[in-house]
Amino acid sequence: MSEKRKYKKRYCKYCEAKVDFMDYKDVANLRFSLSERYKIMPRRLTGNCKRHQDMISTVIKRARAAAFVPYVVTRKKVITAPFENLR
């Protein structure tokens, strides 16, 4: 038999905070769901539930359409800390 893997239990931080609505203009909250190349992070890495992951993906897509978040970042222009100026 294979050994049981010991992973840290992931939880949905939006369920814990009881979030029902997310605004696409609030880019500071989206930074936890975007990678350094502004790609949407998958559920298995962020720990979000399906409901909130779907909500996050639509909010990020709306923010991209409104030019709050860029669509593509090339390999040469990768930003090390993309949301550092939002603190």
C-alpha positions in Angstrom: 0.0 0.0 0.0 1.1 3.5 -0.6 1.6 5.9 2.2 -1.0 8.5 2.9 0.1 11.9 1.7 0.0 14.6 4.3 -1.1 17.9 2.7 -2.1 21.0 4.5 -5.9 21.3 4.4 -6.9 24.1 2.1 -10.0 26.1 2.8 -12.0 28.7 1.0 -11.1 32.1 2.5 -14.2 33.6 0.8 -16.5 31.1 2.5 -14.8 31.8 5.8 -15.4 35.5 5.4 -19.0 34.9 4.1 -18.4 36.8 0.8 -21.5 36.9 -1.4 -20.4 39.6 -3.9 -17.1 40.5 -5.4 -16.4 43.8 -7.2 -14.2 43.8 -10.3 -12.9 47.3 -9.3 -11.3 46.0 -6.1 -8.0 44.7 -7.6 -6.3 44.4 -4.2 -8.6 41.4 -3.4 -7.9 39.8 -6.8 -4.2 39.5 -6.2 -4.5 36.3 -4.2 -6.1 34.6 -7.2 -3.7 35.8 -9.9 -0.1 34.6 -10.6 2.8 36.9 -11.3 2.0 36.7 -15.0 -1.6 37.6 -14.3 -3.0 34.2 -14.9 -6.0 32.9 -12.9 -4.8 30.5 -10.2 -6.5 27.1 -10.2 -8.7 25.9 -7.3 -6.2 23.2 -6.2 -3.6 25.9 -5.4 -5.8 28.6 -3.9 -8.2 26.3 -2.0 -11.3 28.1 -3.2 -14.6 26.3 -3.5 -16.3 26.0 -6.9 -18.8 28.7 -6.2 -16.2 31.3 -5.3 -13.7 30.2 -8.0 -16.4 30.8 -10.6 -17.1 34.2 -9.1 -13.4 35.0 -9.1 -13.0 34.0 -12.7 -15.9 36.2 -13.9 -14.6 39.1 -11.8 -11.1 38.8 -13.2 -12.5 38.6 -16.7 -14.5 41.8 -16.1 -11.4 43.5 -14.7 -9.4 42.6 -17.7 -12.1 44.0 -20.0 -12.1 47.2 -18.0 -8.3 47.4 -18.2 -7.7 47.1 -14.4 -5.8 43.9 -14.9 -3.7 43.1 -18.0 -4.5 40.2 -20.3 -1.0 39.0 -21.1 2.4 39.6 -19.7 5.3 38.4 -21.8 8.2 36.4 -20.4 10.6 39.3 -20.7 8.3 41.7 -18.8 7.4 39.5 -15.8 6.9 41.6 -12.7 8.3 40.2 -9.5 5.8 41.9 -7.2 2.8 42.9 -9.4 0.6 44.2 -6.6 3.2 45.9 -4.5 1.9 49.4 -5.3 -1.6 48.5 -4.1 -0.7 48.2 -0.4 
